Each structure stands twice: as C-alpha cells, then as structure tokens.
Amino acid sequence: MAQTYIEAAKQQDCGLTRALTTSNTWSWCNDPRLLSYRLEGRTGAEGECMAYEVTLTASSDGTIPDGTQPWTLCFRQTKAGWRLWDQGPV
C-alpha cells in the first residue's frame, strides 16, 4: 500500500491519493510536489508506518520547506482496506 501511495503522489495522481487517504490527514497531490523518494524502512509498533527520505518542493502555505528530508507515512486498516492515516516530516 505504501509503495502504491507514494508512487501516486510522485506521479501527481490526485484521484488515487485521495482514494487511499482517510479524513485524518491530507491527500498528497501537487502541493508540495514530491520529486523523489527512497524507502528507509518500517516503523511503528506493528510496522504500520513507512519511513522515507523524500525530496520535494515547498508547500504554498510555507509549512513544508523544499529539499530533502525524512518523511513518514502511517497506515491503518479500514473497512475499505489499508488507508493513509497520518504523514509528515520526522
């Protein structure tokens, strides 16, 4: 699931990222724009989070700077399957 989500974010597939995101967090589309990523490993008590090193553009509201930084995507099992629950810089 994490690979599908982060690749959709890189490709700016807004429909897919929206479909895979819960209302608990924002769905990644094009602000900030994900330029590249590298998987660092699993985290979380049950491995439900994936740690990445991402390179991205700054967000338009200025809350996320451009450049390369650690980023985590955390997923939860829902009735519709695994969905993104939380994300952000570490």
C-alpha positions, 0 to 999 in steps of 0.5 A, a space after each residue: 500500500 505504501 509503495 502504491 501511495 507514494 508512487 501516486 503522489 510522485 506521479 501527481 495522481 490526485 484521484 488515487 491519493 485521495 482514494 487511499 487517504 482517510 479524513 485524518 490527514 491530507 491527500 498528497 497531490 501537487 502541493 508540495 510536489 514530491 520529486 523523489 523518494 527512497 524507502 528507509 524502512 518500517 516503523 511503528 509498533 506493528 510496522 504500520 508506518 513507512 519511513 522515507 527520505 523524500 525530496 520535494 518542493 515547498 508547500 504554498 502555505 510555507 509549512 513544508 520547506 523544499 529539499 530533502 528530508 525524512 518523511 513518514 507515512 502511517 497506515 491503518 486498516 479500514 473497512 475499505 482496506 489499508 488507508 493513509 492515516 497520518 504523514 509528515 516530516 520526522 
